[in-house]
Amino acid sequence: MGFLSSFEAAARGEDDSRARPVSIAGKAVVCPHCGGTRFLEGKAQLNTAGMSFLNLDWLNRSVTVLECAHCGRIQWFA
């Protein structure tokens, strides 16, 4: 099961075994939808039209993306 595919597992009532508790700025992250405390972590790039036009997407900022292992909700953190 890959990142962002735990939605299917959540629909079956399962949790992804790779999920883990996460803390940001010293505070435990909790899913605001279901109260879950285990997440799959990934990265996403914040592309802009200008940088994409110039073929310089790699210069754009990246953020951390957390997917709740229970319900699949995605949260973004800069």
PDB file of N, CA, C, O and CB in Angstrom:
ATOM      1  N   MET A   1       0.848  -1.174   0.000  1.00  0.00           N
ATOM      2  CA  MET A   1       0.000   0.000   0.000  1.00  0.00           C
ATOM      3  C   MET A   1       0.889   1.230   0.000  1.00  0.00           C
ATOM      4  O   MET A   1       1.750   1.348   0.872  1.00  0.00           O
ATOM      5  CB  MET A   1      -0.962   0.001   1.216  1.00  0.00           C
ATOM      6  N   GLY A   2       0.719   2.153  -0.940  1.00  0.00           N
ATOM      7  CA  GLY A   2       1.550   3.339  -1.040  1.00  0.00           C
ATOM      8  C   GLY A   2       0.928   4.527  -0.347  1.00  0.00           C
ATOM      9  O   GLY A   2      -0.200   4.474   0.144  1.00  0.00           O
ATOM     10  N   PHE A   3       1.699   5.610  -0.321  1.00  0.00           N
ATOM     11  CA  PHE A   3       1.217   6.844   0.264  1.00  0.00           C
ATOM     12  C   PHE A   3      -0.058   7.278  -0.449  1.00  0.00           C
ATOM     13  O   PHE A   3      -0.148   7.168  -1.672  1.00  0.00           O
ATOM     14  CB  PHE A   3       2.292   7.945   0.187  1.00  0.00           C
ATOM     15  N   LEU A   4      -1.012   7.755   0.275  1.00  0.00           N
ATOM     16  CA  LEU A   4      -2.316   8.212  -0.195  1.00  0.00           C
ATOM     17  C   LEU A   4      -3.205   7.071  -0.676  1.00  0.00           C
ATOM     18  O   LEU A   4      -4.271   7.326  -1.235  1.00  0.00           O
ATOM     19  CB  LEU A   4      -2.136   9.210  -1.305  1.00  0.00           C
ATOM     20  N   SER A   5      -2.796   5.821  -0.475  1.00  0.00           N
ATOM     21  CA  SER A   5      -3.669   4.718  -0.850  1.00  0.00           C
ATOM     22  C   SER A   5      -4.291   4.067   0.376  1.00  0.00           C
ATOM     23  O   SER A   5      -5.002   3.070   0.248  1.00  0.00           O
ATOM     24  CB  SER A   5      -2.899   3.683  -1.658  1.00  0.00           C
ATOM     25  N   SER A   6      -4.039   4.608   1.552  1.00  0.00           N
ATOM     26  CA  SER A   6      -4.643   4.018   2.742  1.00  0.00           C
ATOM     27  C   SER A   6      -6.130   4.346   2.816  1.00  0.00           C
ATOM     28  O   SER A   6      -6.841   3.835   3.682  1.00  0.00           O
ATOM     29  CB  SER A   6      -3.929   4.510   4.003  1.00  0.00           C
ATOM     30  N   PHE A   7      -6.600   5.207   1.899  1.00  0.00           N
ATOM     31  CA  PHE A   7      -8.029   5.507   1.856  1.00  0.00           C
ATOM     32  C   PHE A   7      -8.823   4.226   1.637  1.00  0.00           C
ATOM     33  O   PHE A   7      -9.876   4.032   2.245  1.00  0.00           O
ATOM     34  CB  PHE A   7      -8.341   6.533   0.744  1.00  0.00           C
ATOM     35  N   GLU A   8      -8.310   3.335   0.754  1.00  0.00           N
ATOM     36  CA  GLU A   8      -8.990   2.065   0.530  1.00  0.00           C
ATOM     37  C   GLU A   8      -8.974   1.215   1.800  1.00  0.00           C
ATOM     38  O   GLU A   8      -9.967   0.570   2.140  1.00  0.00           O
ATOM     39  CB  GLU A   8      -8.334   1.302  -0.633  1.00  0.00           C
ATOM     40  N   ALA A   9      -7.834   1.222   2.498  1.00  0.00           N
ATOM     41  CA  ALA A   9      -7.735   0.464   3.746  1.00  0.00           C
ATOM     42  C   ALA A   9      -8.695   1.029   4.787  1.00  0.00           C
ATOM     43  O   ALA A   9      -9.343   0.280   5.518  1.00  0.00           O
ATOM     44  CB  ALA A   9      -6.290   0.487   4.283  1.00  0.00           C
ATOM     45  N   ALA A  10      -8.780   2.346   4.846  1.00  0.00           N
ATOM     46  CA  ALA A  10      -9.681   2.983   5.812  1.00  0.00           C
ATOM     47  C   ALA A  10     -11.126   2.603   5.500  1.00  0.00           C
ATOM     48  O   ALA A  10     -11.926   2.389   6.412  1.00  0.00           O
ATOM     49  CB  ALA A  10      -9.511   4.527   5.794  1.00  0.00           C
ATOM     50  N   ALA A  11     -11.462   2.518   4.201  1.00  0.00           N
ATOM     51  CA  ALA A  11     -12.822   2.145   3.819  1.00  0.00           C
ATOM     52  C   ALA A  11     -13.149   0.721   4.271  1.00  0.00           C
ATOM     53  O   ALA A  11     -14.310   0.391   4.512  1.00  0.00           O
ATOM     54  CB  ALA A  11     -13.002   2.271   2.301  1.00  0.00           C
ATOM     55  N   ARG A  12     -12.114  -0.121   4.384  1.00  0.00           N
ATOM     56  CA  ARG A  12     -12.313  -1.493   4.854  1.00  0.00           C
ATOM     57  C   ARG A  12     -12.164  -1.595   6.372  1.00  0.00           C
ATOM     58  O   ARG A  12     -12.288  -2.683   6.936  1.00  0.00           O
ATOM     59  CB  ARG A  12     -11.321  -2.434   4.170  1.00  0.00           C
ATOM     60  N   GLY A  13     -11.899  -0.460   7.039  1.00  0.00           N
ATOM     61  CA  GLY A  13     -11.748  -0.471   8.489  1.00  0.00           C
ATOM     62  C   GLY A  13     -10.372  -0.902   8.951  1.00  0.00           C
ATOM     63  O   GLY A  13     -10.216  -1.314  10.101  1.00  0.00           O
ATOM     64  N   GLU A  14      -9.359  -0.818   8.081  1.00  0.00           N
ATOM     65  CA  GLU A  14      -7.997  -1.221   8.429  1.00  0.00           C
ATOM     66  C   GLU A  14      -7.113   0.013   8.593  1.00  0.00           C
ATOM     67  O   GLU A  14      -7.431   1.081   8.071  1.00  0.00           O
ATOM     68  CB  GLU A  14      -7.412  -2.166   7.351  1.00  0.00           C
ATOM     69  N   ASP A  15      -6.008  -0.135   9.316  1.00  0.00           N
ATOM     70  CA  ASP A  15      -4.988   0.906   9.421  1.00  0.00           C
ATOM     71  C   ASP A  15      -3.743   0.435   8.683  1.00  0.00           C
ATOM     72  O   ASP A  15      -3.465  -0.763   8.645  1.00  0.00           O
ATOM     73  CB  ASP A  15      -4.662   1.236  10.916  1.00  0.00           C
ATOM     74  N   ASP A  16      -2.993   1.359   8.096  1.00  0.00           N
ATOM     75  CA  ASP A  16      -1.746   1.030   7.413  1.00  0.00           C
ATOM     76  C   ASP A  16      -0.684   0.749   8.466  1.00  0.00           C
ATOM     77  O   ASP A  16      -0.507   1.537   9.394  1.00  0.00           O
ATOM     78  CB  ASP A  16      -1.298   2.184   6.457  1.00  0.00           C
ATOM     79  N   SER A  17       0.025  -0.370   8.329  1.00  0.00           N
ATOM     80  CA  SER A  17       1.015  -0.778   9.337  1.00  0.00           C
ATOM     81  C   SER A  17       2.242   0.119   9.365  1.00  0.00           C
ATOM     82  O   SER A  17       3.006   0.081  10.330  1.00  0.00           O
ATOM     83  CB  SER A  17       1.447  -2.199   9.085  1.00  0.00           C
ATOM     84  N   ARG A  18       2.453   0.940   8.310  1.00  0.00           N
ATOM     85  CA  ARG A  18       3.605   1.847   8.282  1.00  0.00           C
ATOM     86  C   ARG A  18       3.316   3.177   8.974  1.00  0.00           C
ATOM     87  O   ARG A  18       4.226   3.985   9.164  1.00  0.00           O
ATOM     88  CB  ARG A  18       4.029   2.102   6.847  1.00  0.00           C
ATOM     89  N   ALA A  19       2.088   3.406   9.342  1.00  0.00           N
ATOM     90  CA  ALA A  19       1.700   4.666   9.976  1.00  0.00           C
ATOM     91  C   ALA A  19       2.309   4.767  11.363  1.00  0.00           C
ATOM     92  O   ALA A  19       2.547   3.758  12.028  1.00  0.00           O
ATOM     93  CB  ALA A  19       0.169   4.789  10.056  1.00  0.00           C
ATOM     94  N   ARG A  20       2.560   6.004  11.792  1.00  0.00           N
ATOM     95  CA  ARG A  20       3.180   6.227  13.094  1.00  0.00           C
ATOM     96  C   ARG A  20       2.665   7.525  13.697  1.00  0.00           C
ATOM     97  O   ARG A  20       2.150   8.382  12.979  1.00  0.00           O
ATOM     98  CB  ARG A  20       4.718   6.260  12.972  1.00  0.00           C
ATOM     99  N   PRO A  21       2.799   7.676  15.009  1.00  0.00           N
ATOM    100  CA  PRO A  21       2.454   8.955  15.639  1.00  0.00           C
ATOM    101  C   PRO A  21       3.425  10.034  15.166  1.00  0.00           C
ATOM    102  O   PRO A  21       4.594   9.748  14.910  1.00  0.00           O
ATOM    103  CB  PRO A  21       2.481   8.837  17.193  1.00  0.00           C
ATOM    104  N   VAL A  22       2.951  11.256  15.052  1.00  0.00           N
ATOM    105  CA  VAL A  22       3.775  12.373  14.580  1.00  0.00           C
ATOM    106  C   VAL A  22       3.602  13.546  15.523  1.00  0.00           C
ATOM    107  O   VAL A  22       2.498  13.832  15.986  1.00  0.00           O
ATOM    108  CB  VAL A  22       3.400  12.779  13.126  1.00  0.00           C
ATOM    109  N   SER A  23       4.722  14.230  15.806  1.00  0.00           N
ATOM    110  CA  SER A  23       4.691  15.474  16.577  1.00  0.00           C
ATOM    111  C   SER A  23       5.249  16.590  15.716  1.00  0.00           C
ATOM    112  O   SER A  23       6.244  16.405  15.015  1.00  0.00           O
ATOM    113  CB  SER A  23       5.496  15.342  17.906  1.00  0.00           C
ATOM    114  N   ILE A  24       4.607  17.753  15.772  1.00  0.00           N
ATOM    115  CA  ILE A  24       5.095  18.931  15.066  1.00  0.00           C
ATOM    116  C   ILE A  24       5.148  20.065  16.069  1.00  0.00           C
ATOM    117  O   ILE A  24       4.165  20.353  16.752  1.00  0.00           O
ATOM    118  CB  ILE A  24       4.188  19.294  13.837  1.00  0.00           C
ATOM    119  N   ALA A  25       6.314  20.712  16.154  1.00  0.00           N
ATOM    120  CA  ALA A  25       6.557  21.798  17.099  1.00  0.00           C
ATOM    121  C   ALA A  25       6.285  21.341  18.535  1.00  0.00           C
ATOM    122  O   ALA A  25       5.786  22.108  19.360  1.00  0.00           O
ATOM    123  CB  ALA A  25       5.680  23.015  16.753  1.00  0.00           C
ATOM    124  N   GLY A  26       6.622  20.083  18.818  1.00  0.00           N
ATOM    125  CA  GLY A  26       6.489  19.558  20.168  1.00  0.00           C
ATOM    126  C   GLY A  26       5.084  19.163  20.572  1.00  0.00           C
ATOM    127  O   GLY A  26       4.846  18.841  21.736  1.00  0.00           O
ATOM    128  N   LYS A  27       4.149  19.181  19.636  1.00  0.00           N
ATOM    129  CA  LYS A  27       2.762  18.838  19.955  1.00  0.00           C
ATOM    130  C   LYS A  27       2.321  17.665  19.080  1.00  0.00           C
ATOM    131  O   LYS A  27       2.543  17.669  17.869  1.00  0.00           O
ATOM    132  CB  LYS A  27       1.820  20.066  19.749  1.00  0.00           C
ATOM    133  N   ALA A  28       1.696  16.662  19.701  1.00  0.00           N
ATOM    134  CA  ALA A  28       1.222  15.493  18.955  1.00  0.00           C
ATOM    135  C   ALA A  28       0.137  15.903  17.967  1.00  0.00           C
ATOM    136  O   ALA A  28      -0.761  16.674  18.304  1.00  0.00           O
ATOM    137  CB  ALA A  28       0.689  14.409  19.918  1.00  0.00           C
ATOM    138  N   VAL A  29       0.225  15.386  16.752  1.00  0.00           N
ATOM    139  CA  VAL A  29      -0.777  15.659  15.729  1.00  0.00           C
ATOM    140  C   VAL A  29      -1.938  14.685  15.920  1.00  0.00           C
ATOM    141  O   VAL A  29      -1.738  13.484  16.104  1.00  0.00           O
ATOM    142  CB  VAL A  29      -0.168  15.537  14.291  1.00  0.00           C
ATOM    143  N   VAL A  30      -3.157  15.228  15.872  1.00  0.00           N
ATOM    144  CA  VAL A  30      -4.378  14.433  15.995  1.00  0.00           C
ATOM    145  C   VAL A  30      -5.269  14.785  14.811  1.00  0.00           C
ATOM    146  O   VAL A  30      -5.425  15.960  14.480  1.00  0.00           O
ATOM    147  CB  VAL A  30      -5.113  14.697  17.367  1.00  0.00           C
ATOM    148  N   CYS A  31      -5.845  13.789  14.180  1.00  0.00           N
ATOM    149  CA  CYS A  31      -6.733  14.024  13.040  1.00  0.00           C
ATOM    150  C   CYS A  31      -7.977  14.774  13.510  1.00  0.00           C
ATOM    151  O   CYS A  31      -8.660  14.316  14.427  1.00  0.00           O
ATOM    152  CB  CYS A  31      -7.127  12.683  12.356  1.00  0.00           C
ATOM    153  N   PRO A  32      -8.285  15.924  12.896  1.00  0.00           N
ATOM    154  CA  PRO A  32      -9.472  16.676  13.318  1.00  0.00           C
ATOM    155  C   PRO A  32     -10.787  16.022  12.893  1.00  0.00           C
ATOM    156  O   PRO A  32     -11.854  16.420  13.359  1.00  0.00           O
ATOM    157  CB  PRO A  32      -9.409  18.073  12.760  1.00  0.00           C
ATOM    158  N   HIS A  33     -10.717  15.028  12.017  1.00  0.00           N
ATOM    159  CA  HIS A  33     -11.934  14.370  11.561  1.00  0.00           C
ATOM    160  C   HIS A  33     -12.320  13.182  12.447  1.00  0.00           C
ATOM    161  O   HIS A  33     -13.457  13.079  12.906  1.00  0.00           O
ATOM    162  CB  HIS A  33     -11.761  13.908  10.127  1.00  0.00           C
ATOM    163  N   CYS A  34     -11.338  12.273  12.682  1.00  0.00           N
ATOM    164  CA  CYS A  34     -11.678  11.042  13.406  1.00  0.00           C
ATOM    165  C   CYS A  34     -10.944  10.897  14.744  1.00  0.00           C
ATOM    166  O   CYS A  34     -11.227   9.976  15.510  1.00  0.00           O
ATOM    167  CB  CYS A  34     -11.370   9.847  12.539  1.00  0.00           C
ATOM    168  N   GLY A  35     -10.001  11.806  15.025  1.00  0.00           N
ATOM    169  CA  GLY A  35      -9.249  11.708  16.270  1.00  0.00           C
ATOM    170  C   GLY A  35      -8.076  10.743  16.190  1.00  0.00           C
ATOM    171  O   GLY A  35      -7.443  10.456  17.206  1.00  0.00           O
ATOM    172  N   GLY A  36      -7.775  10.233  14.988  1.00  0.00           N
ATOM    173  CA  GLY A  36      -6.661   9.309  14.807  1.00  0.00           C
ATOM    174  C   GLY A  36      -5.325   9.935  15.180  1.00  0.00           C
ATOM    175  O   GLY A  36      -5.149  11.150  15.087  1.00  0.00           O
ATOM    176  N   THR A  37      -4.393   9.103  15.599  1.00  0.00           N
ATOM    177  CA  THR A  37      -3.084   9.605  16.029  1.00  0.00           C
ATOM    178  C   THR A  37      -1.930   8.961  15.259  1.00  0.00           C
ATOM    179  O   THR A  37      -0.769   9.164  15.613  1.00  0.00           O
ATOM    180  CB  THR A  37      -2.900   9.362  17.518  1.00  0.00           C
ATOM    181  N   ARG A  38      -2.234   8.184  14.207  1.00  0.00           N
ATOM    182  CA  ARG A  38      -1.180   7.556  13.406  1.00  0.00           C
ATOM    183  C   ARG A  38      -1.300   8.035  11.967  1.00  0.00           C
ATOM    184  O   ARG A  38      -2.394   8.081  11.404  1.00  0.00           O
ATOM    185  CB  ARG A  38      -1.265   6.001  13.479  1.00  0.00           C
ATOM    186  N   PHE A  39      -0.150   8.394  11.375  1.00  0.00           N
ATOM    187  CA  PHE A  39      -0.156   9.020  10.060  1.00  0.00           C
ATOM    188  C   PHE A  39       0.916   8.443   9.147  1.00  0.00           C
ATOM    189  O   PHE A  39       1.957   7.971   9.604  1.00  0.00           O
ATOM    190  CB  PHE A  39       0.036  10.511  10.197  1.00  0.00           C
ATOM    191  N   LEU A  40       0.641   8.492   7.849  1.00  0.00           N
ATOM    192  CA  LEU A  40       1.642   8.233   6.828  1.00  0.00           C
ATOM    193  C   LEU A  40       2.192   9.596   6.435  1.00  0.00           C
ATOM    194  O   LEU A  40       1.425  10.539   6.238  1.00  0.00           O
ATOM    195  CB  LEU A  40       1.043   7.447   5.583  1.00  0.00           C
ATOM    196  N   GLU A  41       3.497   9.710   6.320  1.00  0.00           N
ATOM    197  CA  GLU A  41       4.119  11.001   6.043  1.00  0.00           C
ATOM    198  C   GLU A  41       4.673  11.027   4.628  1.00  0.00           C
ATOM    199  O   GLU A  41       5.247  10.044   4.158  1.00  0.00           O
ATOM    200  CB  GLU A  41       5.233  11.295   7.059  1.00  0.00           C
ATOM    201  N   GLY A  42       4.501  12.151   3.955  1.00  0.00           N
ATOM    202  CA  GLY A  42       5.019  12.340   2.607  1.00  0.00           C
ATOM    203  C   GLY A  42       5.394  13.786   2.387  1.00  0.00           C
ATOM    204  O   GLY A  42       5.264  14.616   3.287  1.00  0.00           O
ATOM    205  N   LYS A  43       5.855  14.085   1.200  1.00  0.00           N
ATOM    206  CA  LYS A  43       6.221  15.447   0.816  1.00  0.00           C
ATOM    207  C   LYS A  43       5.406  15.842  -0.405  1.00  0.00           C
ATOM    208  O   LYS A  43       5.061  14.996  -1.230  1.00  0.00           O
ATOM    209  CB  LYS A  43       7.750  15.565   0.526  1.00  0.00           C
ATOM    210  N   ALA A  44       5.101  17.128  -0.516  1.00  0.00           N
ATOM    211  CA  ALA A  44       4.419  17.675  -1.682  1.00  0.00           C
ATOM    212  C   ALA A  44       5.095  18.980  -2.056  1.00  0.00           C
ATOM    213  O   ALA A  44       5.555  19.723  -1.189  1.00  0.00           O
ATOM    214  CB  ALA A  44       2.900  17.887  -1.408  1.00  0.00           C
ATOM    215  N   GLN A  45       5.151  19.252  -3.336  1.00  0.00           N
ATOM    216  CA  GLN A  45       5.793  20.470  -3.799  1.00  0.00           C
ATOM    217  C   GLN A  45       4.730  21.517  -4.110  1.00  0.00           C
ATOM    218  O   GLN A  45       3.703  21.210  -4.714  1.00  0.00           O
ATOM    219  CB  GLN A  45       6.672  20.192  -5.039  1.00  0.00           C
ATOM    220  N   LEU A  46       4.983  22.747  -3.696  1.00  0.00           N
ATOM    221  CA  LEU A  46       4.053  23.850  -3.930  1.00  0.00           C
ATOM    222  C   LEU A  46       4.452  24.553  -5.224  1.00  0.00           C
ATOM    223  O   LEU A  46       5.155  25.563  -5.198  1.00  0.00           O
ATOM    224  CB  LEU A  46       4.044  24.852  -2.726  1.00  0.00           C
ATOM    225  N   ASN A  47       4.002  24.016  -6.345  1.00  0.00           N
ATOM    226  CA  ASN A  47       4.369  24.584  -7.638  1.00  0.00           C
ATOM    227  C   ASN A  47       3.644  25.892  -7.894  1.00  0.00           C
ATOM    228  O   ASN A  47       2.503  26.078  -7.471  1.00  0.00           O
ATOM    229  CB  ASN A  47       4.068  23.598  -8.753  1.00  0.00           C
ATOM    230  N   THR A  48       4.325  26.802  -8.596  1.00  0.00           N
ATOM    231  CA  THR A  48       3.738  28.078  -8.982  1.00  0.00           C
ATOM    232  C   THR A  48       3.734  28.158 -10.504  1.00  0.00           C
ATOM    233  O   THR A  48       4.568  27.540 -11.167  1.00  0.00           O
ATOM    234  CB  THR A  48       4.520  29.279  -8.355  1.00  0.00           C
ATOM    235  N   ALA A  49       2.800  28.914 -11.048  1.00  0.00           N
ATOM    236  CA  ALA A  49       2.677  29.013 -12.501  1.00  0.00           C
ATOM    237  C   ALA A  49       3.943  29.574 -13.143  1.00  0.00           C
ATOM    238  O   ALA A  49       4.392  29.074 -14.174  1.00  0.00           O
ATOM    239  CB  ALA A  49       1.485  29.884 -12.867  1.00  0.00           C
ATOM    240  N   GLY A  50       4.514  30.605 -12.538  1.00  0.00           N
ATOM    241  CA  GLY A  50       5.716  31.227 -13.104  1.00  0.00           C
ATOM    242  C   GLY A  50       6.891  30.270 -13.162  1.00  0.00           C
ATOM    243  O   GLY A  50       7.571  30.180 -14.184  1.00  0.00           O
ATOM    244  N   MET A  51       7.138  29.548 -12.064  1.00  0.00           N
ATOM    245  CA  MET A  51       8.260  28.612 -12.036  1.00  0.00           C
ATOM    246  C   MET A  51       8.007  27.427 -12.968  1.00  0.00           C
ATOM    247  O   MET A  51       8.942  26.908 -13.578  1.00  0.00           O
ATOM    248  CB  MET A  51       8.508  28.116 -10.604  1.00  0.00           C
ATOM    249  N   SER A  52       6.760  27.002 -13.078  1.00  0.00           N
ATOM    250  CA  SER A  52       6.440  25.913 -14.006  1.00  0.00           C
ATOM    251  C   SER A  52       6.659  26.361 -15.445  1.00  0.00           C
ATOM    252  O   SER A  52       7.184  25.602 -16.260  1.00  0.00           O
ATOM    253  CB  SER A  52       4.983  25.439 -13.809  1.00  0.00           C
ATOM    254  N   PHE A  53       6.261  27.588 -15.761  1.00  0.00           N
ATOM    255  CA  PHE A  53       6.453  28.132 -17.108  1.00  0.00           C
ATOM    256  C   PHE A  53       7.933  28.163 -17.475  1.00  0.00           C
ATOM    257  O   PHE A  53       8.301  27.887 -18.616  1.00  0.00           O
ATOM    258  CB  PHE A  53       5.854  29.545 -17.210  1.00  0.00           C
ATOM    259  N   LEU A  54       8.779  28.501 -16.500  1.00  0.00           N
ATOM    260  CA  LEU A  54      10.221  28.564 -16.733  1.00  0.00           C
ATOM    261  C   LEU A  54      10.915  27.212 -16.551  1.00  0.00           C
ATOM    262  O   LEU A  54      12.139  27.117 -16.646  1.00  0.00           O
ATOM    263  CB  LEU A  54      10.842  29.577 -15.803  1.00  0.00           C
ATOM    264  N   ASN A  55      10.122  26.167 -16.287  1.00  0.00           N
ATOM    265  CA  ASN A  55      10.650  24.823 -16.072  1.00  0.00           C
ATOM    266  C   ASN A  55      11.595  24.760 -14.862  1.00  0.00           C
ATOM    267  O   ASN A  55      12.601  24.051 -14.881  1.00  0.00           O
ATOM    268  CB  ASN A  55      11.378  24.347 -17.324  1.00  0.00           C
ATOM    269  N   LEU A  56      11.252  25.511 -13.821  1.00  0.00           N
ATOM    270  CA  LEU A  56      12.060  25.576 -12.602  1.00  0.00           C
ATOM    271  C   LEU A  56      11.270  25.103 -11.381  1.00  0.00           C
ATOM    272  O   LEU A  56      11.451  25.622 -10.280  1.00  0.00           O
ATOM    273  CB  LEU A  56      12.565  27.005 -12.377  1.00  0.00           C
ATOM    274  N   ASP A  57      10.399  24.120 -11.579  1.00  0.00           N
ATOM    275  CA  ASP A  57       9.572  23.621 -10.483  1.00  0.00           C
ATOM    276  C   ASP A  57      10.400  23.159  -9.291  1.00  0.00           C
ATOM    277  O   ASP A  57       9.949  23.262  -8.150  1.00  0.00           O
ATOM    278  CB  ASP A  57       8.707  22.482 -10.969  1.00  0.00           C
ATOM    279  N   TRP A  58      11.588  22.660  -9.533  1.00  0.00           N
ATOM    280  CA  TRP A  58      12.440  22.149  -8.455  1.00  0.00           C
ATOM    281  C   TRP A  58      12.841  23.256  -7.470  1.00  0.00           C
ATOM    282  O   TRP A  58      13.284  22.950  -6.363  1.00  0.00           O
ATOM    283  CB  TRP A  58      13.695  21.498  -9.044  1.00  0.00           C
ATOM    284  N   LEU A  59      12.697  24.511  -7.842  1.00  0.00           N
ATOM    285  CA  LEU A  59      13.026  25.617  -6.936  1.00  0.00           C
ATOM    286  C   LEU A  59      11.883  25.965  -5.980  1.00  0.00           C
ATOM    287  O   LEU A  59      12.083  26.699  -5.012  1.00  0.00           O
ATOM    288  CB  LEU A  59      13.398  26.842  -7.740  1.00  0.00           C
ATOM    289  N   ASN A  60      10.694  25.441  -6.249  1.00  0.00           N
ATOM    290  CA  ASN A  60       9.548  25.717  -5.380  1.00  0.00           C
ATOM    291  C   ASN A  60       9.692  25.017  -4.035  1.00  0.00           C
ATOM    292  O   ASN A  60      10.401  24.018  -3.908  1.00  0.00           O
ATOM    293  CB  ASN A  60       8.247  25.280  -6.057  1.00  0.00           C
ATOM    294  N   ARG A  61       9.019  25.552  -3.054  1.00  0.00           N
ATOM    295  CA  ARG A  61       9.043  25.022  -1.696  1.00  0.00           C
ATOM    296  C   ARG A  61       8.305  23.695  -1.592  1.00  0.00           C
ATOM    297  O   ARG A  61       7.347  23.450  -2.325  1.00  0.00           O
ATOM    298  CB  ARG A  61       8.437  26.022  -0.734  1.00  0.00           C
ATOM    299  N   SER A  62       8.756  22.842  -0.678  1.00  0.00           N
ATOM    300  CA  SER A  62       8.073  21.585  -0.379  1.00  0.00           C
ATOM    301  C   SER A  62       7.459  21.664   1.014  1.00  0.00           C
ATOM    302  O   SER A  62       7.929  22.415   1.869  1.00  0.00           O
ATOM    303  CB  SER A  62       9.050  20.379  -0.482  1.00  0.00           C
ATOM    304  N   VAL A  63       6.407  20.882   1.230  1.00  0.00           N
ATOM    305  CA  VAL A  63       5.753  20.822   2.538  1.00  0.00           C
ATOM    306  C   VAL A  63       5.598  19.364   2.953  1.00  0.00           C
ATOM    307  O   VAL A  63       5.692  18.454   2.129  1.00  0.00           O
ATOM    308  CB  VAL A  63       4.367  21.535   2.507  1.00  0.00           C
ATOM    309  N   THR A  64       5.360  19.163   4.234  1.00  0.00           N
ATOM    310  CA  THR A  64       5.085  17.826   4.762  1.00  0.00           C
ATOM    311  C   THR A  64       3.586  17.569   4.685  1.00  0.00           C
ATOM    312  O   THR A  64       2.779  18.425   5.047  1.00  0.00           O
ATOM    313  CB  THR A  64       5.599  17.679   6.231  1.00  0.00           C
ATOM    314  N   VAL A  65       3.227  16.391   4.213  1.00  0.00           N
ATOM    315  CA  VAL A  65       1.829  15.994   4.097  1.00  0.00           C
ATOM    316  C   VAL A  65       1.617  14.771   4.981  1.00  0.00           C
ATOM    317  O   VAL A  65       2.351  13.788   4.880  1.00  0.00           O
ATOM    318  CB  VAL A  65       1.437  15.695   2.606  1.00  0.00           C
ATOM    319  N   LEU A  66       0.611  14.837   5.846  1.00  0.00           N
ATOM    320  CA  LEU A  66       0.278  13.713   6.725  1.00  0.00           C
ATOM    321  C   LEU A  66      -1.092  13.171   6.341  1.00  0.00           C
ATOM    322  O   LEU A  66      -2.060  13.921   6.218  1.00  0.00           O
ATOM    323  CB  LEU A  66       0.300  14.144   8.224  1.00  0.00           C
ATOM    324  N   GLU A  67      -1.159  11.856   6.155  1.00  0.00           N
ATOM    325  CA  GLU A  67      -2.421  11.202   5.847  1.00  0.00           C
ATOM    326  C   GLU A  67      -2.810  10.340   7.042  1.00  0.00           C
ATOM    327  O   GLU A  67      -2.042   9.477   7.467  1.00  0.00           O
ATOM    328  CB  GLU A  67      -2.316  10.348   4.542  1.00  0.00           C
ATOM    329  N   CYS A  68      -3.995  10.572   7.580  1.00  0.00           N
ATOM    330  CA  CYS A  68      -4.483   9.788   8.715  1.00  0.00           C
ATOM    331  C   CYS A  68      -4.630   8.326   8.289  1.00  0.00           C
ATOM    332  O   CYS A  68      -5.265   8.028   7.278  1.00  0.00           O
ATOM    333  CB  CYS A  68      -5.842  10.352   9.240  1.00  0.00           C
ATOM    334  N   ALA A  69      -4.046   7.428   9.060  1.00  0.00           N
ATOM    335  CA  ALA A  69      -4.095   6.002   8.735  1.00  0.00           C
ATOM    336  C   ALA A  69      -5.489   5.422   8.940  1.00  0.00           C
ATOM    337  O   ALA A  69      -5.800   4.356   8.409  1.00  0.00           O
ATOM    338  CB  ALA A  69      -3.089   5.236   9.581  1.00  0.00           C
ATOM    339  N   HIS A  70      -6.328   6.112   9.701  1.00  0.00           N
ATOM    340  CA  HIS A  70      -7.656   5.571   9.984  1.00  0.00           C
ATOM    341  C   HIS A  70      -8.698   6.036   8.960  1.00  0.00           C
ATOM    342  O   HIS A  70      -9.429   5.217   8.404  1.00  0.00           O
ATOM    343  CB  HIS A  70      -8.093   5.975  11.386  1.00  0.00           C
ATOM    344  N   CYS A  71      -8.768   7.360   8.710  1.00  0.00           N
ATOM    345  CA  CYS A  71      -9.829   7.868   7.828  1.00  0.00           C
ATOM    346  C   CYS A  71      -9.330   8.396   6.488  1.00  0.00           C
ATOM    347  O   CYS A  71     -10.132   8.598   5.577  1.00  0.00           O
ATOM    348  CB  CYS A  71     -10.576   8.957   8.526  1.00  0.00           C
ATOM    349  N   GLY A  72      -8.023   8.625   6.343  1.00  0.00           N
ATOM    350  CA  GLY A  72      -7.486   9.089   5.074  1.00  0.00           C
ATOM    351  C   GLY A  72      -7.423  10.594   4.914  1.00  0.00           C
ATOM    352  O   GLY A  72      -6.979  11.078   3.873  1.00  0.00           O
ATOM    353  N   ARG A  73      -7.855  11.350   5.916  1.00  0.00           N
ATOM    354  CA  ARG A  73      -7.789  12.818   5.813  1.00  0.00           C
ATOM    355  C   ARG A  73      -6.339  13.243   5.641  1.00  0.00           C
ATOM    356  O   ARG A  73      -5.442  12.671   6.261  1.00  0.00           O
ATOM    357  CB  ARG A  73      -8.414  13.502   7.072  1.00  0.00           C
ATOM    358  N   ILE A  74      -6.110  14.247   4.798  1.00  0.00           N
ATOM    359  CA  ILE A  74      -4.764  14.745   4.522  1.00  0.00           C
ATOM    360  C   ILE A  74      -4.601  16.124   5.152  1.00  0.00           C
ATOM    361  O   ILE A  74      -5.459  16.993   4.999  1.00  0.00           O
ATOM    362  CB  ILE A  74      -4.493  14.802   2.990  1.00  0.00           C
ATOM    363  N   GLN A  75      -3.492  16.312   5.861  1.00  0.00           N
ATOM    364  CA  GLN A  75      -3.156  17.595   6.472  1.00  0.00           C
ATOM    365  C   GLN A  75      -1.805  18.040   5.922  1.00  0.00           C
ATOM    366  O   GLN A  75      -0.903  17.221   5.748  1.00  0.00           O
ATOM    367  CB  GLN A  75      -3.125  17.494   8.039  1.00  0.00           C
ATOM    368  N   TRP A  76      -1.666  19.342   5.647  1.00  0.00           N
ATOM    369  CA  TRP A  76      -0.444  19.916   5.091  1.00  0.00           C
ATOM    370  C   TRP A  76       0.251  20.760   6.161  1.00  0.00           C
ATOM    371  O   TRP A  76      -0.404  21.497   6.899  1.00  0.00           O
ATOM    372  CB  TRP A  76      -0.758  20.773   3.829  1.00  0.00           C
ATOM    373  N   PHE A  77       1.593  20.650   6.243  1.00  0.00           N
ATOM    374  CA  PHE A  77       2.377  21.435   7.181  1.00  0.00           C
ATOM    375  C   PHE A  77       3.568  22.034   6.461  1.00  0.00           C
ATOM    376  O   PHE A  77       4.337  21.324   5.814  1.00  0.00           O
ATOM    377  CB  PHE A  77       2.836  20.578   8.374  1.00  0.00           C
ATOM    378  N   ALA A  78       3.717  23.352   6.578  1.00  0.00           N
ATOM    379  CA  ALA A  78       4.848  24.049   5.949  1.00  0.00           C
ATOM    380  C   ALA A  78       6.091  23.876   6.787  1.00  0.00           C
ATOM    381  O   ALA A  78       7.153  24.387   6.430  1.00  0.00           O
ATOM    382  CB  ALA A  78       4.541  25.547   5.758  1.00  0.00           C
TER     383      ALA A  78
END
